[in-house]
Amino acid sequence: MLNLYTIGYTEKSAEYFFNTLKHSSANKIIDIRLNNVSQLSGFTKKNDLSFFLKTILHWDYFYFPELAPTKDILDNYKHKKITWEEYESSYLKLLHKRGVEKCMTKETLKDSVLLCSEKNPDFCHRRLAAEYLNKEMGSCFSVIHLI
């Protein structure tokens, strides 16, 4: 079985974040955030993170916004206009409509880490994306959430 990891950076120090990545069998980050250049991203801002990954871990950084929710879906959930179940349904329909599984291969996803901001995967699109991709690719991955 292949490994597909997920991680969020909120409430994690850079030391904890990079050590957690280092102790996995992963070798690259796939950033699936809607906004990866915000000042709230701290050490995970797109260009900084790419530099740190290359320098510290010798990993590659990829940005794949097709796995990000739309601003409307995310804002509606954040402002409690829709429930988590409605968010999940809307997001999964969006992934299907975008055909994201056709844009990635098992080899691309193997030993990669899907990155977003949420501390835990329970109510996070990274978990949904990982589960969706795993299902569409024949359940060939062991999905591991790095916490």
C-alpha positions as CSV (number, residue, x, y, z in Angstrom):
1,M,0.0,0.0,0.0
2,L,1.2,3.5,-0.8
3,N,1.2,6.4,1.7
4,L,-0.6,9.7,1.3
5,Y,-0.2,12.1,4.2
6,T,-1.9,15.3,5.3
7,I,-0.9,18.1,7.6
8,G,-2.1,21.5,8.8
9,Y,0.2,24.1,10.2
10,T,-2.0,26.0,12.7
11,E,-0.7,25.9,16.3
12,K,2.5,24.3,15.2
13,S,5.9,25.8,15.5
14,A,8.2,25.6,12.5
15,E,10.4,23.2,14.5
16,Y,7.5,20.8,15.2
17,F,6.2,21.1,11.7
18,F,9.4,20.3,9.9
19,N,10.4,17.5,12.4
20,T,7.0,15.9,11.9
21,L,7.5,15.9,8.1
22,K,11.1,14.7,8.5
23,H,10.0,11.7,10.5
24,S,7.4,10.6,7.9
25,S,8.3,8.6,4.7
26,A,7.0,11.5,2.6
27,N,9.2,13.5,0.2
28,K,7.1,16.4,-1.1
29,I,4.4,18.8,-0.2
30,I,1.3,19.4,-2.3
31,D,-0.2,22.7,-1.1
32,I,-4.0,22.7,-1.5
33,R,-4.8,25.9,0.3
34,L,-7.1,28.5,-1.3
35,N,-4.7,31.3,-0.1
36,N,-1.1,30.4,0.4
37,V,0.4,33.9,0.5
38,S,-1.5,35.4,3.5
39,Q,0.6,36.9,6.3
40,L,-1.4,34.5,8.6
41,S,0.5,31.7,6.9
42,G,3.7,32.6,8.7
43,F,6.5,30.2,7.8
44,T,4.2,28.4,5.3
45,K,3.8,31.2,2.9
46,K,4.3,29.8,-0.6
47,N,7.8,31.1,-1.4
48,D,9.1,30.7,2.2
49,L,7.7,27.2,2.5
50,S,9.3,26.2,-0.8
51,F,12.6,27.5,0.3
52,F,12.4,25.8,3.8
53,L,11.4,22.5,2.3
54,K,14.2,22.5,-0.2
55,T,16.8,23.7,2.4
56,I,15.8,21.7,5.4
57,L,14.3,18.5,3.9
58,H,15.4,18.5,0.3
59,W,11.8,18.2,-0.7
60,D,9.8,19.6,-3.6
61,Y,6.9,22.0,-3.2
62,F,3.9,21.9,-5.5
63,Y,0.8,24.1,-5.4
64,F,-2.4,22.5,-6.6
65,P,-5.2,25.0,-6.1
66,E,-7.7,22.6,-7.9
67,L,-7.9,20.8,-4.6
68,A,-8.8,24.0,-2.7
69,P,-12.4,24.9,-2.0
70,T,-13.9,27.9,-3.6
71,K,-14.0,31.2,-1.7
72,D,-17.8,31.0,-1.6
73,I,-17.9,27.4,-0.2
74,L,-15.3,28.2,2.4
75,D,-16.8,31.6,3.4
76,N,-20.3,30.1,3.7
77,Y,-18.9,27.4,6.1
78,K,-16.8,29.9,8.1
79,H,-19.7,32.3,8.5
80,K,-22.0,29.4,9.5
81,K,-24.3,29.8,6.5
82,I,-23.9,26.1,5.8
83,T,-23.2,23.1,8.0
84,W,-20.1,20.9,7.8
85,E,-22.2,18.3,6.0
86,E,-23.3,20.8,3.4
87,Y,-19.6,22.0,3.1
88,E,-18.5,18.4,2.6
89,S,-21.1,17.7,-0.1
90,S,-20.3,21.0,-1.9
91,Y,-16.6,20.4,-1.8
92,L,-16.8,16.8,-3.0
93,K,-19.1,17.9,-5.9
94,L,-16.5,20.5,-6.8
95,L,-13.7,18.0,-6.9
96,H,-15.7,15.7,-9.1
97,K,-16.6,18.7,-11.4
98,R,-13.0,19.7,-11.7
99,G,-12.0,16.1,-12.4
100,V,-9.0,16.4,-10.1
101,E,-8.3,12.7,-10.1
102,K,-7.5,12.9,-13.8
103,C,-4.8,15.6,-13.1
104,M,-2.8,13.5,-10.7
105,T,-1.3,10.1,-10.7
106,K,-0.7,7.5,-8.0
107,E,3.0,8.2,-8.5
108,T,2.5,11.9,-7.9
109,L,0.5,11.4,-4.7
110,K,2.7,8.6,-3.4
111,D,4.7,9.8,-0.3
112,S,3.3,13.3,-0.6
113,V,1.7,15.5,2.0
114,L,-1.4,17.4,1.3
115,L,-1.1,20.8,3.2
116,C,-3.7,23.1,4.5
117,S,-4.0,25.3,7.6
118,E,-6.4,23.5,9.9
119,K,-4.8,21.9,13.0
120,N,-6.8,18.7,12.8
121,P,-8.1,16.9,9.8
122,D,-11.6,16.2,11.1
123,F,-13.3,19.3,9.7
124,C,-10.8,20.1,7.0
125,H,-10.8,19.8,3.2
126,R,-7.4,18.0,3.2
127,R,-9.0,15.0,4.8
128,L,-11.8,15.1,2.2
129,A,-9.4,15.5,-0.7
130,A,-7.2,12.6,0.5
131,E,-10.2,10.3,0.9
132,Y,-11.7,11.4,-2.5
133,L,-8.4,10.8,-4.3
134,N,-7.9,7.5,-2.6
135,K,-11.3,6.3,-3.5
136,E,-11.0,7.5,-7.1
137,M,-7.6,5.7,-7.4
138,G,-8.8,2.4,-6.2
139,S,-8.1,2.7,-2.5
140,C,-4.4,2.2,-3.0
141,F,-3.3,4.6,-0.3
142,S,-3.0,4.5,3.4
143,V,-4.1,8.0,4.3
144,I,-2.0,9.2,7.3
145,H,-2.8,12.5,9.1
146,L,0.2,14.1,10.6
147,I,-0.9,16.0,13.7
